[in-house]
Amino acid sequence: MRELAGPLRGAIALWLAFWAAVHLYFAGGPFFEWAAGLVHPGIERAMPFGGFGFPEPVEMRSLHLLVFTPPLFLLYPAFATRSPQARPSVFDWLWAIASAAPHLWVFVNAAAVSDRMEYVDPFTPTMMAMGVTCMVTMLEAIRRAVEPGLAWMVAGCLLYMFTGHHWPGVLNTRVFTAPEIIEAAWLVPTAGGVYGPLTGIVATTIAVFILFGAFMQGSGTGRLFSNIGAAVAGRYTGGPAKVAVVTSGLFGTMSGSSVSNVITTGAMTIPLMIKVGYRPAVAGGIESAASVGGALMPPVMGAAAFVMAEITNIPYGDIIVAAAIGAVLYYFAILAAVHFEAKRAGMEPMALKDIPAWREVLADAHLVLPIGLLVWLMTERWSGNYAAFWATVAMVGVSLLRARTRMGWRAILDSFYSAGLTMAPLAVSIAGAGVVVSALTATGMVVAFGGIIKETAGGSLGLLLVLVALTVLVLGLGIPTTPSYIIAAAIGVPTILELGRPLGVDLLQAHMFTFYFAVIADATPPVAAAAFAAAAIARAGPTITSVHATRFGIAGFTVGFAFIYDPGIMLRGGFVEIITATAIQVAALTLITSAYAGFLLRPMGVALRVLLGAVGLFAAFAHVAPDELRLLVGLVALGATAAVQGLAGRARVA
């Protein structure tokens, strides 16, 4: 991103901050309507959008893209070396103006767009010109500000619609005319495309949660989380690594972005890990694995979780409840792996001078109140955007309780700007994912891909899940988490539900499985955005860093499958079922991570490592065996190994 200076920097900052504030105003519509009614009952007629709350869907979605797409061309250079790095070029300004035109046209004509009959009413030359402009500028914005891989995938889907009738076998499609292709990708808001439901959820719920995360950071909640991590884990073996895990998990409640999590927490934890003896690539791997898990951590998970709520029509509160144990298991496994690694290498805790006193932690403790309010409102089935609105307002109010956290006008403005800066690239990436979904739907490739995967699986649910997981991981090579999840869910979830019907697999289980693998793809090689960011801080090779990230984040693989086969971790069933399912995963993850590290209470030989690893895999994946047997085998293996190593240690001391 460019480092702009002078009036242009201030103007863009004010623009992004203003429109982020407008999104917060929209979310608080019920409150503002009530407050205005106390003063003047008919005031809503004079409001800019004819009332309070979010505008009509097409109007809101086009406005969202209208205000957040043009700044991307001013903030992000076209090329890393050849483009001006301190100012936009003339061509950047032309790109920005061109990108605004189609969204402005739709915004002005929102009523007509909503009322037209899709594929029946004429698609005029003006619409065609606007649609082509939208596609070209959106692809360029994605290439610059998000990922070139996503831009290539969107372009490939559009090309496939043009050429699909020439492809053989199941890839063959009917002939699509150019107007049909552009209309499907651009102006069919009910089924996908640029102004489809995906853009809608980003422009409403996700935008407000991004605002809440920005205000959390602006109030000093990040400092609270860092201090908690250091106070809880810093005094133990391998302290800085455990601080990285705890802190990144807590930061996940503010931001679902793994890369921003790495940059925020890794700047502190990676140098500390290297200082106490971790190799740079290992330190970067630990931080990236922990940061990726932030998107799994309730109550504010990654953007994909909000998309899941929109796609499945399952309340977001139900999703965060179902995800809670799985997120804790993910971080438990990383902590276990870090502990065994540190013990094996004989690493030291953090220096006492670097560990904050608990009174320092408690000085910011009041900042958790808005998080508690958010969780309570979500469990009370308030809408996500309205709950996040009140949590954001509460964050400002609570920050005033102490001078060290008090948010003045500058901090509030910076928080709005930070939120707008996050919303802009997300807006175009989700719009691009909407185009991919519309192309897959219109051509029938959703059914075709699902059929290919189903045929390859041969009726085996386990093999099908492996294929879907591999599909998500491959998509994650060049596509951010949310678009990857959206595309994989469209392809794989229907088939998972079909083959999983005998086991009672439901919609939420299938989507949680897909979501988990979309998240951990951000840390798996060869292309891993979070690991690459961590490698840059650690000054290590990005590929080896991502390999270590995969090693420490292996829990994502076992927990993902547990959503299908052990629904007790989603708080399904009775108390015994929930405890049993969770205990199985704890035992399995402990066995697997200790086998990989080669250490439990003492170093282990190759034979014992292989044995414990095999038992761990049995406990995690041998779903044909009774749950009680899987748990018993895992606990016996752990207990026997610990007992033998403990006795050996005593004998050596004696």
ABEGO torsion letter per residue (X at the ends): XBBBBEAAAAAAAAAAAAAAAAAAAAAAAAAAAAAAAAABAAAAAABAAGEBEBBBAAAAAAAAAAAAAAAAAAABBABAAABBAABBBAAAAAAAAAAAAAAAAAAAAAAAAAABBBGABBBBAAAAAAAAAAAAAAAAAAAAABBAAAAAAAAAAAAAAAAAAABBEAABBBBBBAAAAAAAAAABAAAEEAABAAAAAAABAAAAAAAAAAAAAAAGAAAAAAAAAAAAAAABBGAAAAAAAAAAAAAAAABABAAAAAAAAAAAAAAAAAAAGBBAAAAAAAAAAAAAAAAABOABBBAAAAAAAAAAGBBAAAAAAAAAAAAAAAAAAAAAAAAAAAAAAGBBBBBAAABBBAAAAAAAAAAAAAAAAAAAAAAAGBBAAAAAAAAAAAAAAAAAABAAABBBAAAAAAAAAAAAAAAAAAAAAAAAAAAAAAAAAAAGAAAAAAAAAAAAAGGBAAAAAAAAAAAAAAAAAABBAAAAAAAAAAAAAAAAAAAAAAAGBBAAAAAAAAAAAAAAAAABOABBAAAAAAAAAAGBBAAAAAAAAAAAAAAAAAAAAAAAABAAAAGBEBAAAAAAAAAAAAAAAAAAAAAAAGBBABBBBAAAAAAAAAAAAAAAABAABBAAAAAAAAAAAAAAAAAAAAAAAAAAAX
